[in-house]
Structure formats: structure tokens, C-alpha cells
Amino acid sequence: MDAQIKQLREEFSQVLHGINSESDRGCALFAAAYLDKALAELLRSRMIQDKRLDEDIFSSQAPLGTFSSRIKLTYYMGMITVEERKGLDTVRSIRNHFAHHPDVAQFSDQMIRDKCLNLFPQEMAGGLNTPRLRFVGAIAFLLGKIQGSMLESKKANLG
């Protein structure tokens, strides 16, 4: 288990470093893709091991082939809270805006700015006073929660 925790910490650090070194668009797309991947890993941790799992369940045309479907299922399985679901849906919405408006989208755009500033209540935001910092803070929080759930799931499977 200690090796898994160490691996997750390293992964967490690499993701945050990668996100912070990207443009606004790159930050939003990379962060959402990584959370999407983490949700898929969390779901896999609670499923039987079968060589066809990825193709049958997680490929792009399969039932869990989208970020949205993974958010919904992890929520309805009790793997994430309603607040985490709202945060993930907001990240997904921001990602979609950047993906569909690549010429103009920035964290300073009013629509994105408002969504980012609502990711954390003001009293919890601390020094996260710009939309991008709030977004990155939310990514760190959500990724930590997902990784924690994954560790709990693996621990339960061993137990």
C-alpha cells in the first residue's frame, strides 16, 4: 500500500506541474482529461478484472466512454459526494468551452471566470484569488479525493 501511496503522490505532483506549465486552454483540457482518467481508474478498481473491460465499458462508444457518464456513475455508486459531482461537472463545462472556443477562451472570460470562482466558496479559497488559481485548486482537491477513494477501494479489496 505504501508503494501505491508514493506512486499516487508522484502522479499528483506531476499532474499539477503539467497543468501549471500549460496555457489556459491547455490547462483546462489537460486537467479535465486527467480527472476523466482518474474516474475511470476509480471505477475499474470496483469492477471484476476482465481483458475486455476497457473495450466493452470504457471505449469511446461504450457506456462509460465519456467524462459525463463517469461522473454520473461514480456519484450514483456513492464514490463521490454531491459537491464533488458539481465540481467535476463544472470542470467538464469549462473544458467543453475551451474545446469549442479555442480562439477566444481564457480563464479571464466572464463565463469561465464565474464558473471558476464558484468552484470554491470564497471562505475556503484562501489565496486562490484568480479564476485560474481557483480552477487549479479545484483540480488538486478533486484529484486528491478521487485518489483517496481509489486507495480505500483497493484496501477494501485486499481486506
N, C-alpha and C positions, 0 to 999 in steps of 0.2 A: 504494500500500500504506500509506503514511503517513496518508492520509486515513481509511482503514479502521481503522487502529490508534487514531487520535484519536476516531473515532466509537464504537468499542468501549469505550474508556476512559470517554467521557462517559456511555454507556449503563450501564456498570458502576457508575459513581458514582451515577447517578440511581436505579438499582435498589436499591443499598444504602441510599440516603437514604430511598426509599419504604418499604423493609422496616422500617427503624428507626423510622419515624414511625407505624407501624401498631400495633393491639392485638396480643396474642399470636395470636389466631385469624387476623387479617388478615395478620400477618407470615408465618405458616405457609402460608396459601393463596396469597398473592401470590408468595412465594419459589418455591414449587413450580410455580406456573403459569409463572413466568419461566424456570425451568430447563427445563420442558417445551418451551416455545417455543424456547429456545436449542438443545435437542437436535434439534428439527425443522429448525431452520436449518442445523445441522451436517450432518444427513442430506441436506438439499436441496443442500448445497454439493458433494456427491459424486454427484448424480444428473443425468441429462440435463434440459435445460430444455424443458418442455412445458407448455402452458397448462392441461392437465387434471391436472397433477401433484397439486395440492392436493386437488382433488375425489376423484381416484382413489386416492390414497395416504394423505393426511393428514386427511381429514374424519372426523368422529366415528365413523362406522360403517366406515371404511376400515381396511386392515391396520395402518397406523401412526397410528391415531386416538387412542391412549391414551399416557399418560406411561409406563406399564409397557412397552408394546411398543417405544417409542422407546429406552428404557433398554436393553432386551434387544438390539435390533438394533445400536445404537452399540457395545455391548460385543462382540457376535459379529463385527462388522466390524473390530474392533481399534481403534476410535476412542476408547475409554475403557478404563481399566485395571479389573481386578477390584475394587480398592479404591474407585475412583470409582463403579463399579456398585453396590457395597454402600452407599456414601454416598447415592447417588441413590435407591436402594430404601428406605433409612431415611427420607429426606426425604419420599418418597411415602407411606410408612406414617404418618408424623407428620401429613402433610397430610390423609390419609384420616381419622385420628382426630379432627382438628379439624373436618372437614367433617361427620362423622356424630355428633359430640357437641358441638354448638355452645354448649349451655347451660353446660357444665361444663369444657370443655377449656382448659387453661392450660399453659404450659411448666413450671410447678411440679408438675403432676400426676405421680405416680410413674412411670407407664408412659412418658410423654413425656420426663420428666426423665432416665430411664435411657437412652432412645434417644439423646437429645441429648448426654449426657455420653460416650456411646460413639462419637460421630461423629469425635472426635479422641482419640488416645491422650493420657493426662494429660501426658506429657513434651513433646508437641507443642502443647498447648493454650495455653501461655503465660498471659496474663491472662484468657483466656476461661473464667472460673470459674463462670458461671451457665448453666443449660440454654439460655436464650435466646441468650446470647452465643456459646455453642458452635454453636448452630444457625445463627446469622448468619455466624459464621466459616466454617462448612462450606459455606454458600451461596456466600460470596465465593470460597472455594477452588475449588469445583466449577464455578462460573460462569467463573472465570479459566481453568481447564483446558479447558472446552468452547470458550471464545472462542479460546484458543491453538490448539486443534485446527482450528477453523474457518479461522483465518488460514493455518495450514500447508496446509490443503486448497486454499484459494484460490490460494496461492503455487504449489502444485504444478500447478494447472490453468493458470496463466499461463505456467509454465516450459517 
